[in-house]
Amino acid sequence: HKVGHIMTIDVSEPYRRAGAGNMLMDAAEKWTGDRGLRLIYLETADDNRGAQIFYTKRGYAKVDAVPNYYSNGQTAWVMVKWM
């Protein structure tokens, strides 16, 4: 189906805003492109505005809200990027 799914990108607090997240995303997107995938998607928590801004700056767009996605009942946003 030519689609990649990022399950999680986690950066320890001391390394946030220091480029580690961009390096991880660069690697994931390169892997996706190297395999000819056309779309990459991920989910992020509705209240995680920092992540949403980060992904938006990288070209991802919110396409769908998924209620009760997380075990605590929290909604997730599905965000996609066409490669």
HELIX and SHEET records of a PDB file:
HELIX    1   1 GLU A   13  TYR A   15  5                                   3    
HELIX    2   2 ALA A   20  ASP A   34  1                                  15    
HELIX    3   3 ARG A   49  LYS A   57  1                                   9    
SHEET    1   A 4 VAL A   3  ILE A   6  0                                        
SHEET    2   A 4 LEU A  39  ALA A  45  1                                        
SHEET    3   A 4 ALA A  76  TRP A  82 -1                                        
SHEET    4   A 4 ALA A  61  VAL A  66 -1                                        
END                                                                             
